[in-house]
Amino acid sequence: MKKPLFHSLPPAGHKIPLRLLFGCIGNRSQENRDRAIERIIRYLGGRKAFYLSSGRAALWLYLKALSIFKPERKEVIVPAYTCPSVVSAVFKAGLTPVLCDNNLDDFGYELREFENKLGRKTLAAIAVHLYGVPVRVDDIQELCRSNGAALVEDAAQAFGNSFLGEKDVKLGMKGDAGFYSFGRGKPVSILHGGLLVVTSDEVFREAGKIAQGLKTDNASVQYCLALSTYALFSNPTLYWIPQMIPFLNLGGTVFEPEFETSRGLSVAASFLETMLAGLEKEKEIRGTNSKWYSDNLSQACFRHIGLRGEYPYLRYPLIIDDRDLRACILEKLVAEGTGATGSYPTPLNQLPKLREVLADDTEYKCAKKIAESIVTLPVHSGVSAANRENIMSIIRQVLNAN
Ligand SMILES: Cc1ncc(COP(=O)(O)O)c(C=O)c1O
């Protein structure tokens, strides 16, 4: 299949129904906001929650509130391979991130190392459901409990997904806290917002006091215009334009120590609630596309994460152990605008800016391995059967040429 000129798929995303968005502009009252958040919580399976400006603001709020109860505990365990925003939130809460290697099965923790990192100073550990892959959190949770540390599930990339074999338990709902992001490239990608869910009444109360002191976002019109522009440029025929603009750094991984912590926009909360109606269909499509890659990319040089059945990954994580082959495949897939990405380029302790701040020269073997071998493939509802076939045929061409 020949690549159409100026055609590029986004790595993740979904249609943004602008009619529904503008319909939400009128829903800015506190009452509407509370009702929207209540419905979102009910969708997740109940719990006390806060809606904030971003996922990292949600994590920051939890860590700040939890610190009040255990001020002597200053460390937070973070996977060595993950999104750098997690570490920004830890620093902003006045705490110290302690990295721990990932495992290669579900990108969760390497358990023996995790056990060694847990100590009397550990306030919390963060389990990250990267690309929507469900991390088996039960062992981590048990270790945390016996240590007196809290388990936080980072479900920023996994809103709406469930634990394997536990259809009714959503990712983010097993830990002492969980958080979600609704930023760019997330399961519900509306450019704004983060949700924190908390188990403990006491921590919830303290978090409530902190949240009351936060500024309330109310730039609703600017938000709707920004989201409309995003919706326009997420179209495959136009997505190459923002990709060409260097300062947007689409797909780039940067550590930003500072970020805003405010109560989320009411119009975004309301829009999020209306987007729930289409989420199951989106998940079904992501599940079907994921299964297709799993069934069709069966060459011995590939490794697959998870059960290889239908599961709604946010992006399909394909592992190609041969570094040179992976580099060739990735380069070609990116050049052809297929929506494939190489994800985070290094473990956190080797990222520019973070390297100096973390000052940790440990070699995290699995984290390094993931960074060097992962290719994520798009599974969202904008991916057609022809797009998938194109991805497969590009991969075959590279394999045949090597
Ligand atoms: C795994 C993970 N955690 C946390 C975050 C932070 O979310 P936000 O960008 O809404 O602050 C992100 C967002 O990119 C993420 O991918």
Ligand as a Chemical Component Dictionary entry (heavy atoms), coordinates in Angstrom:
data_LIG
# 
_chem_comp.id                   LIG 
_chem_comp.type                 NON-POLYMER 
_chem_comp.pdbx_formal_charge   0 
_chem_comp.three_letter_code    LIG 
# 
loop_
_chem_comp_atom.comp_id 
_chem_comp_atom.atom_id 
_chem_comp_atom.alt_atom_id 
_chem_comp_atom.type_symbol 
_chem_comp_atom.charge 
_chem_comp_atom.model_Cartn_x 
_chem_comp_atom.model_Cartn_y 
_chem_comp_atom.model_Cartn_z 
_chem_comp_atom.pdbx_ordinal 
LIG C1 C1 C 0 2.067  6.930  33.123 1  
LIG C2 C2 C 0 1.723  8.375  33.356 2  
LIG N1 N1 N 0 1.660  8.845  34.612 3  
LIG C3 C3 C 0 1.345  10.123 34.876 4  
LIG C4 C4 C 0 1.084  11.021 33.875 5  
LIG C5 C5 C 0 0.767  12.442 34.209 6  
LIG O1 O1 O 0 -0.477 12.839 33.733 7  
LIG P1 P1 P 0 -0.716 14.366 33.343 8  
LIG O2 O2 O 0 0.010  14.605 32.044 9  
LIG O3 O3 O 0 -2.180 14.515 33.222 10 
LIG O4 O4 O 0 -0.140 15.175 34.437 11 
LIG C6 C6 C 0 1.138  10.588 32.537 12 
LIG C7 C7 C 0 0.870  11.521 31.441 13 
LIG O5 O5 O 0 1.489  11.583 30.447 14 
LIG C8 C8 C 0 1.474  9.227  32.270 15 
LIG O6 O6 O 0 1.536  8.771  31.022 16 
# 
loop_
_chem_comp_bond.comp_id 
_chem_comp_bond.atom_id_1 
_chem_comp_bond.atom_id_2 
_chem_comp_bond.value_order 
_chem_comp_bond.pdbx_ordinal 
LIG C1 C2 SING 1  
LIG C2 N1 SING 2  
LIG C2 C8 DOUB 3  
LIG N1 C3 DOUB 4  
LIG C3 C4 SING 5  
LIG C4 C5 SING 6  
LIG C4 C6 DOUB 7  
LIG C5 O1 SING 8  
LIG O1 P1 SING 9  
LIG P1 O2 DOUB 10 
LIG P1 O3 SING 11 
LIG P1 O4 SING 12 
LIG C6 C7 SING 13 
LIG C6 C8 SING 14 
LIG C7 O5 DOUB 15 
LIG C8 O6 SING 16 
# 
